[in-house]
């Protein structure tokens, strides 16, 4: 088998001449569908909970079912993708979660809802490891962080269109029809994906690299620090993704239509910040800073901003509340793009899907634990304590990220 080091310069030159916009756009669309499909339930939660007679505690268990399978499949899905390749792996992932999304239309209680969420998580777990792997393989080193931010930025588009689109579909077809429509969108993506011509870089790198075992990866102290960092900061984003419609309904007394008119704004900001955060990191790296220095700077700035999450819960004016939530999402977009970009700098690209998957699993564990705590906390007190704790987690995570990026001892060396 040809040595990957001997083919990468040729691949890199090929990619440099023409940035693969179409394939990166397909990755963008995949993450958009991923967030659209998972957000439909959070938007319809007040209506479904009323119809099925569910408490916040029971709803938290339904959310937990998704997080359980999503968390497990994040690591396993990344491991599989490094073996079967981006093209096939993403197709299998999206087919499974689109089927599960449509299956929500046929449930009649908490048990069926939880089962559909569990299968949805199994499918979506491989999405972000696969998209990050695809962006890493497609883009030249000088534009890699931008490609990662662009591809993952589709998640924000999905979150932006989910509220108004879900509200519109639910009003027109009922909440069951809304789930059927999202499943159909996944089928359309699959058709386009299989019709697209694969890039040389994806085929070549995927077929010439031998994936690295989990045991070897976990011996690297830098990776363990990055895992713990994600364990700390991911619960904040899970909270915003699954619970903000409940917060706006319970404590700000907004209707479904009003929520649909407001909640897309923070996620639109997130999308721009993900792409901007990647482009800014690449620009700073070309201005007499190393890639690591540029990412450390942007991660530090983002972490300083995130405590506004607590202030958002205190704003009685809905405009101020949405504005402060948008500021948190701005910081998160810069953070997550540079966090993923840092992984691609520190570790071999042959293992990037597995590594992103492992970090996602660490974050998912944090998200599951926080979800089980949020439901009872809200039922007994309010959303205030949840917002307060969420304002502290990114600064804590930053300490571990900075330590990992400055560590000299490592089992793995990046070959990208």
Buried (B, 14 or more C-beta within 10 A) or exposed (E): EEEBEEBBEEBBEBBEEEBBEEBBBBBBBBBBBBBBBBBBBBBBBBEBBEEBEBEBBBBBBBBBBBBBBBBBBBBBBBBBBBEBBBBBBBBBBBBBBBBBBBBBBEBEEBEBBBBBBBBBBBBBBBBBBBBBBBBBBBBBBBBBBBBBBBBBBBBBBBBBBBBBBBBBBBBEBBBBEBBBBBBEBBEEBBEEBEEEEBBBBBBBBBEBBEBBEBEEBEEBBBBBBBBBBBBBBBBBBBBBBBBBBBBBBBBBEBEBEBBBBBBBBBBBBBBBBBBBBBBBBBEBBEEEBEBBBBBBBBBBBBBEBBBBBBBBBEBEEBEEBBBBBBBBBBBBBBBBBBBBBBBBBBBBBBBBBBBBBBBBBBBBBBBBBBBBBBBEBBEEEBBBBBBBBBBBBBBEBBBBBBBBBEEEEBBBEBEB
